[in-house]
């Protein structure tokens, strides 16, 4: 079968139509086969366990690139919905905070044997982060070792761009980083992912947007607390190793911001 029209593109892959009811996630050349196979395995495991993940139909090779065949989900991502409405009604995106919180809390009510462990993933990221000075690296690893582990399902890449709004409810995509671990680390990662950047300047200033983003975060955390216990001190403590591990992703425009989170966070006690 030949791939159909391009329906989406991200940092690691392009998404194409694949027949009437499936899509092909065609990975960029730099993505390793091990990584791709891992995502197929984890996504399939989560789907079969009843988690809000898409069904998978195996791997294929197209034009010398690896691809993952998945069910085609109706609807759009939460981020696409925000983009469609933001110019005319910026505050409308606050309505998505409770939805994101509820689906996140639902993951943290479940354990799933077979997932990688979050601690190993975070520690590996910290150890490999080239822009993290060695003195800070040691302090961050010491902090990590003092934090409590966990065994609940963590997506570790949950943000509006990875939440599909479908007729059967929210479905999460991009399960590559799914793990079993501490929910506070998973939430700290989400806050990190939505905490950088801003809107087009013609819509509103960054100061105005930061106020709106703060309202979104407050709403998200308040709604999450209705479903799962949330310890603010533990959440703050996890921000440090999670930010340090993200430095391994080599997002140059975020490095100073992430280092600031690490340095300031290490000054606080746990």
N, C-alpha and C positions, 0 to 999 in steps of 0.2 A: 504494500500500500504506500502511496505517496502522501507526504504531509500536505495539509491544506493551508488555509490562510493563517497568517501571523495574528495571534489574538492577544499577545502580551510579551513583555520583555523585562528581565531583571538583571541583576549583577552577575548571576551564575548561569542563566539559561534563557532561551526563547521558548514561548509557548505557541504551538500550532494546532489547528484543527486536525483531528485524526478520525475520519469517518463522521458519523452523525452524532454519536454520544460519547466520544472520547477526545482527549487532547494528548499531544506529545510534548513533553518537557525536554527540549533538546539542549543539552549542556554545552557551555562554552568549551573551547579546545583545552583551556588550562585546568579544567576540572578533572581530577583523577578518577580512574575507573573504580578504585576502592571507595572513594567518597560517594560516587554515584550508586554503587551497589549497596552501600550502607543506607542511603536515603530510601531506596526501594524497599529494603528489608524492614526498616523502622516504620515507614509509612504503612506498609502492609500489616505489620504487627499491631499498630495502633488502630487501624481500621477494623481488624478482626476482633479486637478487644472492645469494640463498641464506642471508641473515642471519636470525636468529631473530625475525622480524617477522610480524605478521598480514597476510594477503592483504586487499587493498582492492578495492572495487567501485564507486568513484566517489562524487561528492557529490550531495546532494539538498537541497531546501528543505521544511521542515516548520513550519507555524505561524509563518512569518516568520523562522525561524532556519535556519542552515546546519547540515547534518549530513553525516557521513562514514560510509559503509556499509562494514563490515568482516566478515571471517569470525568466527563465534562460537567462541571457544576453550573447550574443556572444562577443568574444574578451577577453581581459585581462585588469587588472588594469594598470593605469599609472605607479605605482610602479613596477609591474612585468615587464613592458616594459623597465623601467630604469635599473632594475637588469640584464635583458638579455643582454643589450648593454654596461653596465658600464665598464666592464673589458677591452673590446677592444676599446671603444670610450667614455671615461668619459664625455666629453663635450657635447655628444649627448643629455643628459638629459635637457640641457638648452632649447631645442626645445619644451619642454612641458610647459614652463612658460607661453607663450601666451595663450595656450589652457586652462590652469587652470584659468588664469585671465579672459578670456572671459566668461567661464561658471559661474564663481563667480559673475561677473558683471551682468550677466543675471538674477540671483536670486535677486540681489539688485535693480532690476527695477520693482519688483512685490511686492504686499502686499497680504496676505492671511489670512482672518479672521479664527479664530479657533486654531491658533498656540499659544503655551505658550509664555509668554513674556520673552525676553532675560534678562532684568534687574533682574527679580525674580530669574532666574536660576543662574546668576552670583553672586548675593547677597547671595543666599543660599549656594553656594560653598565656598564663603569667610567665612561665619559664621561657617561652619562645618569643615574648614581646621584645623586639630589638630596641624600641625607643624608651623602654623602662630602665632607668638607671639601676645598677646592681644593688645599691644601698636601699633603694625603695623596694626593689624586688624581694629582698630578704624580709623587710618589714611586712610587706603584703602577704608573703607566704606564712609568716608567723601569725598574722591576723587570720588567715584562712584556716590554719590548723586549730584555732581556738573556737571556730564557729561550729554549731551543731549540724551534723549531716541530717538527711531525711530520706524518705523512700517513696514519695508521691510522684506522680507524672508531672514533669515540667517540660514545656515546649521550648523555652529558652530563646525564642525568636518571635514572641507574640506581640504584634503591633497592628495597626489598622490595615496595613498593606498585606497582611497574611491572614486576614479574616474575611472569608467569602460570605456575603449575605444572600442566602439561598431560600428557596421555598420551604425547605425542611429545617431552617434555622441556620445559625452560624456554623460554618465548617472551616477548620484551620488548614492551611496549606504550609508547605516548606517545613517538614518535620525532621530535617537533617540533624538538628541540634537537640532533639528530644532526649530526655534523660530522666533518671529517677534521682530525686534530691530534695533539697529544702525549698519550700514554696517562696520564702522570703528572697532567696537568690533569684528565682524566676521573676518575681515582681520587680526586683532591683534592675534586672536586665531590661524588662519592658520600660521602666521609667527612663532608663538610659537611652533606649531606642527612640522614644518619643520626645526626649529632652533637648535635642539639638536641631538647629535649623529654624526657618521661619517662612512666612508666606511671601508672595510677590510684593514688592514695595508699593505697587499701585493699589493694593487691597487695604493694607494697614501697616503701621510701623511695627518694628520688632518688639518695641516696648508694649504696644497694645496686644500683640499676639502672645507675648509671654504671659500677660495677665490672663488671657483666655486659656492658654495651655495650663496654667496653674489651676484654674477652675476645673478643667478637664481631669487633671490628676487628683484633685481633692474629691471630685465626684466618683471617680474610678475606685479610689481607695475606700471611700465610705461605703460604696455598694458592695465591694469585695468583702468588707467586714461583716456584712449581713449574712454571708454564707460560710466564711472561714475566719478563724482567729488570725489577727494581724498584730504583730509586736513591732511598734515603731522603732525601738532601739535595735532590734535584730535586723530590721530592714535597712537602717542607716549603716549598720556594721557591714552588711553584705555589699553595699555600694562600692566599697573600696576594692575588694578582689574582683568583682564583676567588671568594674571600669578598667582595672589593670589588665585583665584578660582580653578585653576588647581592643587594647592597643596592639595585640597580635594580628588584628585584621587589617592593619596598615591603612587606615582611613586618614590620610594626611591632614585634612582640614579639621579633624576632631582631636588630634594628638594633644595640643595644648590644653584643651578643655578637659580631656580625660585625665591628663597628668595633674591638673588642678583638683579634680575630684579626689584622686588618690592622695595627694599631699595634704589637702585639707581634712580628708577623712581619717588619715592616720593620726592626726592630732587629737581625735576624740577617743574616749575610752569605750570598751565594750563590756 
